[in-house]
Structure formats: C-alpha cells, structure tokens
Amino acid sequence: MKFFSRISHKFCVCQEVIRNTCLKSTRAAVLKAVNEPLAIENFEIPDKLKEGQLRIAVKYCAVNNSDALMCSGLSEIKPTLPFVPGFELAGEVIESRATNSNEEEEDITVGDRVLVLNKEILGGFAEECIVDEKDVFSIPSELSYESAASIGDSYATALLGLSRRANLKKDNTVLVTAAAGGLGLAAVDIAANMCKAKVIGACRLEKNTSLVREKGAFMSFEIKNPENLCKRVLKETEGKGVDVVFDAVGGEIFQSALDCVNHEGKVLVAGFASRQIPELNINELLRRPSFSLIGVSLNNYRTHSVKVYRQSVKDVLTMCKMGMISPDVSETLNLDRVNEALEHFATDKTSGKILLKVAD
C-alpha cells in the first residue's frame, strides 16, 4: 500500500503544479465527484510548457478499465478533483519543448502524428493534452490514429510479459484468461501471431469465444466456474497443462489457473479485472509442480527501465504496421458519449478496445 500511496501523492503533486501555472481552456470530459457522470465542459490546462513537455491535439483516446476504476473511486490512485481521465491517446503535436536528447531516437516535432501513454499526467479525454516526451511515440505513416490509440498499452504489456519475461517459443501452449478484453485479446494476438504459440482463450461470456478464435486462439471457451477452467485446460493439453498462463483476472480464476500450468511453466500476473487480488501462501509454490510467478507492469518498466519501455511500444507499432498483429476496436464513440463508454466496464459489455473520438 505504501507503493500506491507514493504514486497517488506524486500524481496529486503533478495535478497541483498544473493548477498553479498560467492556464488556458480546452474542451474536456471532467470528473468533478467520484462515482458521478463526467461533464463535458471547458477545463483549464497550463498555457506554458515545461522543458521536456509537448502539447497534443487529441484525435482519439482509448477508454481503459483503469479509467473506469479511477472515476468510480475503486483505484489505488486517487487524483485530485476535478480531473480529466484518459492516458492512451493519439493525436498531433501542436507545441513542443521536447529536448530530443536521445540520439538513438528520431526527433519529435510540431506537426508529427504521435501515440502517447500519459499515465502520470492523464488528461486524454480532452481536445488538448500536455504530455512528457518520454511517453510520446511517432505513429508510422501506414497506421491510423485509431489503430495507434488502441495498441500501445495492452500490446506492449503483452509483449513484455510473453516475449521478454516468459520467453514464449513457437508451439508452446498458453492459457489467456479474460481473453476477450483489451489486454486479453492483445495477449492472444501476440502469442498466436507473433510468437506462433498455441493459445487457449478463456472468456467470461460464450458470445466472445468466436472473437478470441478469430484473433488466433486454437480453442476458446466460457469460464462457467473456476473448476471448469482447470478441467477444460487439462483436457485440451492431455493432462500436461500449459507452458505459460497469462492472467489479468485475479481472484478465484487466478487460483484455478495455477492448477493449469505444467512443470517448470510460467504464470504471468498482468492485472486484476475481477478487482479481487488473490493471496498466495508461499507453501503453494512447494506443493505444486515447480513454476515461475512473474508480475508484468508496463508502468514499472517506465520507472525502472525506460529504454525497454519505449522499445516495447515502438515494437508493437512496427508489428502492427507490418500486419503481424492487429488491435480489435469494439466501439468508437464521440467524446460527449464518454459516460456510455465507461459504463461498458461496469456491465461487462466490452470486448477489445473502446475509443473516444475527440476530433477529426
């Protein structure tokens, strides 16, 4: 909890600094009170950039589960109200004080089309947004703003987990829980189409299983209960279990997924969509077949290894440009329908990514 407190404090300090500078207005979706609808109105952001910052004219912004959790007050991070959610955005650079000090990377200048992962400052549900240069990535000319806004966070997380941390190989078997969600579909896509592994996708709803198979899974099924998950996986693997589990659900599903991994397999923990953080008795590591338990967080790489963080995002943009992977966008809504977009996460309506169209 101390870790999350430090993040929350740092975020609030960033917000307070923004409010104490010269300001200009931008049209935005603003949260004024926790668990209340966002209001579309003018919101003040800094008129002057600091060194290393850029101003972005936002075209599209993804709506993620973390945005919904923040707005409902269920996130560990508690932004100072009022604030504008949204961190995964694509748009055009309209002002820059970027230092472009890294000689290994191309310069970002005014007029460039960019993807931004703005987790520290947020503000993506707005026509203009201020961002830090280390979170800005050039969009290849072959990609649309929509594709870029739907690929950065989930695909880079899946790539880090499956390729770098789990060292997934061709013909390895992978179980992906929450396989129809934004992160789950990214994991299926990376595992099946980039790593050439055999993917089993587990979904909350039967209606989403066909989408997971279309994305590359050789089989997909509805999780009727945690016991059903393990039985289905062991049946499909002839009792051997899978080489890698990619779990973004947590709770009872995580506990059951531990029974699905084979000897010397790997379990990747990438999130807790169930909002239930499981507890693992260390003795569990001794009574089960030997396996590795690995946490995966793109934001932690941003903090501890920014070079790997940036390369992962650039890699998924390149793979998308080459047609190796393709993000799935379930719905695109105008900014004034932001509350409808957030409601999808509370009602289990969503599969893949939801985008807000902020400007043409």
Secondary structure, DSSP 8 states (H G I E B T S, - for coil): -HHHHHHHHHHHHHHHHHHTS-EEEEEEEEB-STTS--EEEEEEEESS--TTEEEEEEEEEEE-HHHHHHHHT-SS----SSB----EEEEEEEEE------TTS----TT-EEEEE-TTT---SBSEEEEEGGGEEE--TTS-HHHHHTTHHHHHHHHIIIIIIS---TT-EEEESSTTBHHHHHHHHIIIIIS--EEEEEESSGGGHHHHHHHT-SEEEE-SSHHHHHHHHHHHTTTS-EEEEEE--BHHHHHHHGGGEEEEEEEEE---TTSB-----TTHHHHS--EEEEE--HHHHHHH-HHHHHHHHHHHHHHHHTTS----EEEEEEGGGHHHHHHHHHHT---BEEEEE---
